[in-house]
Amino acid sequence: MMKKTELKAFKDMLLSMRARLRGDVNAMADAALNKTRSEANGDLSSMPIHMADIGSDNYEQEFTLSMMENEEGTLSAIELALERIEDSTYGDCEECSKPIKKTRLKALPFTSLCINCAQQREQG
């Protein structure tokens, strides 16, 4: 069982991460979805765009959307970790119920698995 001061420190860390990621996701969404090519480059010309430029723009947009998806997954994990703090289950592995080492929680405060269970899950 974790001390209240430790839980508060992890909660503060998670809240800070959540705020930063929400800002990043919003900025990426604006960049990927709301800007036209001319706005992004400062090009005010109405000249036709070369096909290679369109392909590059599409790649950049898909790459940004992929990064947003990853960030959304992390945001979801952070929300679940905050719920575990409220449920008093934070720091316990969801698989084996053993305590997750604090060094792991400091590195990945939103993790729900101890290192052994995470390795087993990765190996299939």
N, C-alpha and C positions, 0 to 999 in steps of 0.2 A: 504494500500500500504506500502510495506517495504522500509526502507532506503537502499541506495546503500551499506553502510557499513555492514548492517545486511545481505543483499544478498551475499556480498562477503564472509562473515564469513561462511554462509551455503554452498556456492559453494566450499570453501576451505575444509570444513568438508567432503562434498560429494566426492571431488576429492581424498582426503586422504583415505576415506573408499574404493573407487573404486580401488585405487592402491593396498591397502592391500588385498582386496578380490581377485583381479586378481592374486596376488602372491600366495595366499592360494589355489585357484582353480588350478593353474598350478602345485603347489607342490603336491596336492592331485591327480591330473591326472597322474603325474609321478609315484607316489606311487602305485596307483591302476592299472595302465595299463602297465607300462614299466618294473616293477621289477618282476622277477620270485621269487618263494618261496626261492630258495637257495640264491639269491642275497639279499633278505629282511632279512634273518636270518644269513647271512654270512656262510652258509653251502655250502662247495665246494664238498661235497660227491656226488657220482653218485648213491647212494643207493636209492631204490624205496621209494616213499613217502607213508605214511599210509593214508588210505581213510579218517580218521577223520581229518587229517591235511589238506587234499584237501578241505573238507567241511568247515573248519575254514577259509581257504584262500578265498574260494568263498564268505563266509559271509562277511569277512572284505572288500573284493573288492566291493561287492554290497552296503555295508554300506557307504563306501567312495564315491561311485558313487551317492548314495542318497544325501549325504552331498554336493557334487558338484552341484547337481541339485538345492538344496536349495540356495546355494551360487550364482548360475547363475540367479535365480529368483531375489535375492537381487541386483545383478549387473544390471539387467534389470531395476528394480525400480529406482536405482541410476541414470542410463542413462536418464530415463524419467524425473526425478527430475531436472537434469541438463538442459534438454530441456525446462522445465517449467521456469527455471531461465532465459534462453535466450528469451523465449516468454513473459516474465513479468507476468506469471500466477502462479509462485511459491508462495506457502503459501495460495492459495485459494483452498477450497474443490472442488473436481471434481463433487460431487453430488449436493451440495446445494449452491455452489459459495461463501459461507461465509468464512471469514479468519480462517485459522487453528491456534490454539493457539501456541505461540512461545515455550512454555514448551513441547508441543507435537513434534514440529519440532526439538527441541534440542535432544529429546529422539529418534525420528525416522525421521531424516532429509529427507528421501526419501519417506515419506508418501504423499499420494495424497488426503487423506480423513480426515475430522475433526473427533473428537472422537465420536460424535453422529452418523454420517453416517457410521463410521467403525463398531460401535456396531450394528446398524441396518443391515448392510451387513452380519455380523457374525451370527445374529439370523435368517437370511434367508429372 
